[in-house]
Amino acid sequence: MRAAGCDVVRLDRHAVDGIAEGEKVALELMRTSKPPTALVCASDQLALGARRAADIPIIGFDDSPMAQAAGLSSIRQPLGEAAAECVQLLTALLDKGPGSTPRHVLLEPNLIIR
């Protein structure tokens, strides 16, 4: 976002997952002296609640059926790829034993724009 010339400010808020909680937290953020111009939420449910309280761009996480039905942009995790990597890592651990070297795997999510 910075590369695109956008000013990025983290406004972390801890919330229990859910639509009502997303709306509550978004209302709190919108009432601050410098309200956000966009939100990235940790779940689609939080994002759907935030949309009730704020007329700004909002992105969820998980690309749930609710997000799809509501036309919410969301970040989709590569679950099939993650499962395949888990199987490979477990198989390698079983083959090599507990002394094997841990491996870090980073998978690319997809931004689904609606």
SEMAR-829886 format. One record per residue (C-alpha): residue number from 1; residue in three letters; x, y, z. Coordinates in steps of 0.02 Angstrom, whole numbers, plus 50000, padded with zeros to 5 digits. Layout:
REM residues N
[NUM, Ala, [X, Y, Z]]
...
END
This chain:
REM residues 114
[1, Met, [50000, 50000, 50000]]
[2, Arg, [50142, 50117, 50038]]
[3, Ala, [50214, 50081, 49866]]
[4, Ala, [50049, 50143, 49794]]
[5, Gly, [50067, 50306, 49890]]
[6, Cys, [49943, 50263, 50029]]
[7, Asp, [49976, 50313, 50209]]
[8, Val, [49962, 50155, 50314]]
[9, Val, [49925, 50167, 50500]]
[10, Arg, [49897, 50012, 50606]]
[11, Leu, [49746, 50025, 50718]]
[12, Asp, [49750, 49854, 50801]]
[13, Arg, [49597, 49812, 50903]]
[14, His, [49567, 49645, 50987]]
[15, Ala, [49392, 49580, 50962]]
[16, Val, [49293, 49421, 50985]]
[17, Asp, [49245, 49357, 50813]]
[18, Gly, [49070, 49402, 50759]]
[19, Ile, [48964, 49525, 50663]]
[20, Ala, [48906, 49623, 50818]]
[21, Glu, [49086, 49640, 50879]]
[22, Gly, [49145, 49700, 50709]]
[23, Glu, [49011, 49834, 50709]]
[24, Lys, [49057, 49888, 50886]]
[25, Val, [49243, 49903, 50850]]
[26, Ala, [49214, 49994, 50685]]
[27, Leu, [49101, 50120, 50773]]
[28, Glu, [49238, 50152, 50901]]
[29, Leu, [49367, 50178, 50763]]
[30, Met, [49253, 50293, 50663]]
[31, Arg, [49224, 50403, 50816]]
[32, Thr, [49411, 50439, 50839]]
[33, Ser, [49488, 50607, 50791]]
[34, Lys, [49568, 50526, 50637]]
[35, Pro, [49449, 50389, 50578]]
[36, Pro, [49517, 50260, 50457]]
[37, Thr, [49484, 50273, 50271]]
[38, Ala, [49486, 50083, 50250]]
[39, Leu, [49489, 49927, 50361]]
[40, Val, [49566, 49755, 50348]]
[41, Cys, [49478, 49637, 50468]]
[42, Ala, [49540, 49472, 50539]]
[43, Ser, [49382, 49380, 50483]]
[44, Asp, [49238, 49399, 50363]]
[45, Gln, [49115, 49407, 50509]]
[46, Leu, [49207, 49555, 50586]]
[47, Ala, [49213, 49639, 50415]]
[48, Leu, [49027, 49614, 50386]]
[49, Gly, [48991, 49694, 50554]]
[50, Ala, [49111, 49837, 50516]]
[51, Arg, [49017, 49872, 50354]]
[52, Arg, [48862, 49910, 50459]]
[53, Ala, [48956, 50048, 50549]]
[54, Ala, [49073, 50121, 50419]]
[55, Asp, [49048, 50174, 50239]]
[56, Ile, [49230, 50145, 50191]]
[57, Pro, [49321, 50005, 50097]]
[58, Ile, [49329, 49848, 50205]]
[59, Ile, [49414, 49681, 50174]]
[60, Gly, [49382, 49521, 50270]]
[61, Phe, [49483, 49361, 50289]]
[62, Asp, [49435, 49181, 50245]]
[63, Asp, [49324, 49210, 50092]]
[64, Ser, [49177, 49128, 50179]]
[65, Pro, [49011, 49092, 50093]]
[66, Met, [48938, 49241, 50191]]
[67, Ala, [49069, 49356, 50116]]
[68, Gln, [49032, 49289, 49943]]
[69, Ala, [48845, 49314, 49964]]
[70, Ala, [48867, 49490, 50034]]
[71, Gly, [48990, 49545, 49898]]
[72, Leu, [49129, 49572, 50026]]
[73, Ser, [49309, 49576, 49966]]
[74, Ser, [49410, 49449, 50063]]
[75, Ile, [49579, 49364, 50078]]
[76, Arg, [49568, 49179, 50033]]
[77, Gln, [49689, 49058, 50114]]
[78, Pro, [49757, 48917, 50005]]
[79, Leu, [49682, 48779, 50114]]
[80, Gly, [49712, 48637, 49991]]
[81, Glu, [49894, 48687, 49971]]
[82, Ala, [49912, 48703, 50160]]
[83, Ala, [49842, 48528, 50186]]
[84, Ala, [49962, 48456, 50056]]
[85, Glu, [50111, 48543, 50139]]
[86, Cys, [50058, 48475, 50310]]
[87, Val, [50053, 48298, 50242]]
[88, Gln, [50227, 48319, 50166]]
[89, Leu, [50298, 48392, 50328]]
[90, Leu, [50222, 48253, 50434]]
[91, Thr, [50283, 48118, 50315]]
[92, Ala, [50459, 48191, 50318]]
[93, Leu, [50455, 48198, 50509]]
[94, Leu, [50400, 48017, 50519]]
[95, Asp, [50533, 47962, 50393]]
[96, Lys, [50678, 48059, 50471]]
[97, Gly, [50626, 48051, 50653]]
[98, Pro, [50614, 48186, 50786]]
[99, Gly, [50791, 48252, 50754]]
[100, Ser, [50748, 48318, 50581]]
[101, Thr, [50769, 48501, 50540]]
[102, Pro, [50609, 48604, 50550]]
[103, Arg, [50554, 48687, 50389]]
[104, His, [50460, 48852, 50372]]
[105, Val, [50327, 48857, 50237]]
[106, Leu, [50247, 49019, 50178]]
[107, Leu, [50094, 49006, 50066]]
[108, Glu, [50026, 49150, 49963]]
[109, Pro, [49845, 49200, 49999]]
[110, Asn, [49733, 49272, 49863]]
[111, Leu, [49643, 49438, 49872]]
[112, Ile, [49465, 49413, 49809]]
[113, Ile, [49397, 49582, 49756]]
[114, Arg, [49209, 49601, 49748]]
END
